[in-house]
Amino acid sequence: MSAICIYCSASIKYPEKVNHFITSDICSECLDSILNHQYDLLISFLDNIEAPILLMQPDPRQVRTANKKACELFEKDLSQIERHRSGQVFDCIHSFTEAGCGRDVNCEDCKIRNSVVETFTSGKSFNGVSTVLDTKKNNIIKPYNLQIATEKVGDLALLRIDKYEISLTEDYGGRL
């Protein structure tokens, strides 16, 4: 697979086994510079991606920043997203437990958590990871159909939200 970098116009050649589901149009040198040295350019880069994006850090596994589309999707300010775990951003019901997001016993089989952890551990990218996530807002629990992609970029990982919609097949309709 090959492409042209949208920042410096250099030719990009990707190894056959590497899947760049999110950053396919930017070379590693430009991406490294954006991620590590130019915060304003990083925000601009993320905002130009056509989907909601969370930029995850490995330890602690929290959101470093997000693009405007993610803020709009979750109806949150950036301050309510940065330095929070992804389950807190999604309002996952398990993020409200005493153990918290990623640590609750119910998190062990979470496809989102496991995809992000595997991306950090092995560098493997994921695309089309689907799950139903139970969320809680204003003491109302609603299941959401969710689909994500992940990609490791340097020491960080991008989490792209491709689908986030109320599940019509699993509506609890109840209050806590």
WOVENFEN-V513202 format. One line per field, one symbol per residue. ss: DSSP state (H for helix, E for strand, C for the rest). A space follows every 50 residues. Layout:
ss: ???
//
This chain:
ss: CEEECCCCCCEEECCCCCCCCCCCCCCHHHHHHHHHHCHHHHHHHHHCCC CEEEEEEECCEEEEEECHHHHHHHCCCHHHCCCCCHHHHHCEHHHHCCCC CCCCHHHHHCHHHHHHHHHHHHCCCEEEEEEEEEEEECCEEEEEEEEEEE EEECCEEEEEEEEEEECCCCCCCCEC
//
